[in-house]
Amino acid sequence: MEHADLAVIGAGQAGLATAAAAPAHGFTPLVLEAADAPGGAWPHYYDSLTLFSPARYSALPGRPFPGDPDRCPGRDEVVAYLRDYAAALDADIRTRTRVTSLRREDGAWTVTAEDGRTWSARAVVCATGDYTTPHRPDLPGRDGFTGTLLHAADYRRPDGFAGRRVVVVGGGNSAVQIAAELGAVADTTLATRRPLAWTPQRPLGRDLHRWLKHTRLDTAPLTRLWQRLPVSVLDDGRYRAALEAGGVDRREMFTRFEDDGVAWADGTREKVDAVVLATGYRPAFPHLAGTGALDAGGRPLHRGGLSTTVPGLGYVGMEFQRGFSSKTLRGVGRDAAHVLRHLRS
């Protein structure tokens, strides 16, 4: 059995930021990644995905995002950036290594991979995020729907939707991007439980991310406030214009699926060819089952990314872990440093 000073589970943005910060906190990291290359979930997103933050606010610690700092990078640019970042790290990154279980005994962790390999580790950081576990709400009549039903995780491009009747479910950034794209080729509706909320990209002439970075609005004390706020779409006007140009209408969420369509809240029924669920993701840490680190619903018991029930265990990359940006490229480095500092103490 090999020994690792620090085992980092996942080589996406959170895992790479953790590996980059580890030496400064006295750790030598071993990064274990299930995929065949670093990059986390980014390579699996829809082709046209574009960040809602400029490149200057979308970088991991120690390596600026290349190119025009005021543009919003696309998916493939982020993938290339993360892989370049990984290649420059002084870290042992093992790909094609899916961790299936963690066990803590005698003050150390035993990390077991799907192929049977094992490592011992003094500390573990789970940095797998939640983008591998799409949330598919159990809507009435869903199982009897005969049209195309897919989650945004399975959506790639508008090819195949041309001329069809499509409903996109969700009121967040991805829902709006996908609906705007589909609206150019299909009869598209965006179905939400409340009216769309829009957040201006540049309040008072400055990008919102600059305000968040240089104020205390994105820090741990305000995390609960951010969690209570309704979902809104960050926009400089492009997406509202794209929805209008594509004729995408917003309707109150349908009440149920019909065999070949949906029943709307006003009682009307309509034939629908496809429904895209842009309904987000849920955290999942199956490798922590039986460790005492999770609550009854499988959610981590933690404070600021540090396990409150199991010593030597931390998390990086969870939504609202310590602030608004905890799940973003900009925020994972800050949270990684916080977690490592406390794991070392």
Secondary structure, DSSP 8 states (H G I E B T S, - for coil): -EEEEEEEE--SHHHHHHHHHGGGGT--EEEE-SSSSS-TTGGGS-TT-B-SS-GGGS--TT----S-TTS--BHHHHHHHHHHHHHHSSSEEE-S--EEEEEEETTEEEEEETTS-EEEEEEEEE---STTSB-----TTGGG--SEEEEGGG---STT-TTSEEEEE--SHHHHHHHHHHHTTSEEEEEESS---EEESSGGGS-HHHHHHHSSTTSGGGHHHHHHS---EEESSHHHHHHHHTT-EEEE--SEEETTEEE-TTS-EEE-SEEEE---B----GGGTTTT-B-TTS-B-EETTEESSSTTEEE-S-TTSSSTTTTSHHHHHHHHHHHHHHHH-
